[in-house]
Amino acid sequence: MDWLSDNKIPIGKWAKGGVDWLIDNAGFVFDWFSLVLESVIGGLLWALQAPHPLLMVVLTAALAWWIKRSWVFPLFVAGVLLLIINQGYWEETTETLSLVIASAIVCMVVGVPLGVYAAHNPRVSAFLRPILDLMQTIPTFVYLIPALILFGLGMVPGLIATVIFALPAPIRQTELGVKSTPQPLIEAGKAFGATPRQLLWKIELPYALPNIMAGLTQTIMLSLSMVVIAALVGADGLGVPTLRALNTVNIAKGFEVGLVIVLIAIVLDRFLRNDKGGQAK
């Protein structure tokens, strides 16, 4: 077996060569892309941090009441946000939320059209399937290294890593929803003279909306699970105190940050969940 290991295929060298080629020939593209993403994250962060924290609590609770039309959920949301302020993690929470929202936007903008395309094209679906499996199973640190090299330290490489990890969810959920559209509905639309675009917008997407919203919920949950990984490449947020607690074996701080992350996940999940029938709106 030594002869097999002695003639190693240089996969790692090929990957490094590809990254080096991108840096030498397309570095300006990544610089521009990084600037755009930093602007998006910066805008979201400003919107979350500019108002007084107590004002944000009131506005968020009001939004919760408007969505649910019940006082139970708004009171829970207000209690969670007040607890976060009390524990001193408001700034880190807003930084994490800006990263989560930005990654959710990118994932949905890219994932929904790809899911629709894959639902209508079996070849595209078969081509995407192993790629999506790879994106969710490959260790995060593997693609975190080239993201760090191409985009530098900060929120952007953390966003890229989060998008790579969470993107399969909206693609698969959208494809499943569109494919699940009952054939009689499609045939009825065709019988009334609907064009393919009208079939998509009037029949397939409305029917697939619960799956699409489920994909959004999964994207947000997966993005929250990446906060610690993002902190390793310089992204601000709740991952930073988590890493500090881990490095110093600080059980108290670790429990506090972990509780905050869990409460944020619960609040975001309840915002997007439709209590009627257990499906997302």
Salt bridges, closest charged atoms under 4 A:
ASP20 OD2 - LYS16 NZ 2.91
ASP133 OD1 - ARG172 NH2 2.24
GLU175 OE2 - LYS179 NZ 2.82
GLU204 OE1 - HIS120 NE2 2.92
ASP269 OD2 - ARG270 NH1 2.50
ASP269 OD2 - ARG273 NH2 2.86
ASP275 OD2 - LYS68 NZ 3.95
